[in-house]
Amino acid sequence: MGTWHDETDDELATYERTFRRSGLPLFIEDYSASDDIFNRAAPFLALVFIAEMLGAIDFDWPLLVNVAAALGGLAVLVVAFGILNRLLGRGFWTLPSRIGRPELAAFVFIPALLPLIFGGQLRQVAGIIVGNSLLLGLVYLVVGYGLIATVFWALTRIADELAESLSRLVRALPLLLIFSLVLFLNAEMWQVFSTMPRTFVWIVVGLFVGLGGLFVFLRVPGQVRQLEGDARGDSPPLSRRQRINVGLTLLISQGLQVFVVAVGVGLFFIAFGALTVGEETRVAWDVNDGLWSQPLDLLGHEILITEALLRVAAAMAAITGLYYAISILTDATYREEFLEDMTGEMREVFQARARYLELRTMRAADGPAEPVVSG
């Protein structure tokens, strides 16, 4: 009996590793923040917790005073953590095996005591509380929904995605490419983006990126339903959190495609602009080259990479990315091709999930392993 239990537990653990590597950790049953998310991030959180002893220093103090304050801050953190352990019934130096609400509250609020104790720096107190809270939220999102594994999974397909993205771009956006060339070789385009404050350039590019992300996001729920219907088979339906997990996988995969297309278009226009928009043209267009430029020698001729060129190329990349994101939403051929590829991969994961749930049911029905009695 014990051997069967061990083999089943090993097989269950193998399936759970598969789900994590596929960026779908929420396919694991009984997946919880305390036992599966913050526990896995515990080394990182501990490192941040210790590093926050620097909250006790003040740059207006002498070096030796700051060193003493940092060491004192470290002592406060250690003692406070030990007191928390004692209150929770653990040994003073015991590392928690489960990161629950008391430990998370301690991570947020205990480091915030240091700037209050050492100098009464109230602004830093609020900053540490907000910063640590946001960090925990980020850890929950990244670890809990397997975003790192999802990105690695998508990167393993980046060569195929690049070829597919460019082929779809050629099919879906021929008019845009022609329009982009005309727009790029336009004096007003260069004048607008060369004279615009840098901050405004980032804001405009960010608006295009945000709109593109919104268009991709709006399509994801329908894709999740279609994907589940095509790939789930006879396995139990997904929960709401599991559907969100699948949706994030689709969102990241399609977002990388848009990113690849946008970066490729941006690099093309940098090269194209360096070759075609020379100094005489920029002077005739009354273009301000900006604060940065880099001369290069190409076949005995000097070409110039300027800040203005980078600004215009970035704008063209953002516009193309937005248009491509819209084509993802509206192009039925793209949706069929993308979901066909995803369905084949996800069907294997759903089959693994069905077997995983079956094993869990059998394991629960069989009860705990019987202890081995030695004679």
HELIX and SHEET records of a PDB file:
HELIX    1   1 GLY A    2  ARG A   21  1                                  20    
HELIX    2   2 PRO A   25  PHE A   27  5                                   3    
HELIX    3   3 ALA A   33  ILE A   37  3                                   5    
HELIX    4   4 ALA A   42  ALA A   51  1                                  10    
HELIX    5   5 GLU A   52  ALA A   56  5                                   5    
HELIX    6   6 LEU A   63  LEU A   87  1                                  25    
HELIX    7   7 ARG A  101  PHE A  109  1                                   9    
HELIX    8   8 LEU A  113  ILE A  117  1                                   5    
HELIX    9   9 LEU A  122  GLY A  144  1                                  23    
HELIX   10  10 LEU A  147  THR A  156  1                                  10    
HELIX   11  11 ILE A  158  ALA A  172  1                                  15    
HELIX   12  12 PRO A  174  PHE A  184  1                                  11    
HELIX   13  13 ALA A  187  THR A  195  1                                   9    
HELIX   14  14 ARG A  198  ALA A  231  1                                  34    
HELIX   15  15 ARG A  240  THR A  276  1                                  37    
HELIX   16  16 GLU A  279  ALA A  284  1                                   6    
HELIX   17  17 GLU A  307  THR A  330  1                                  24    
HELIX   18  18 ALA A  332  ASP A  366  1                                  35    
SHEET    1   A 2 SER A 293  LEU A 298  0                                        
SHEET    2   A 2 HIS A 301  THR A 306 -1                                        
END                                                                             
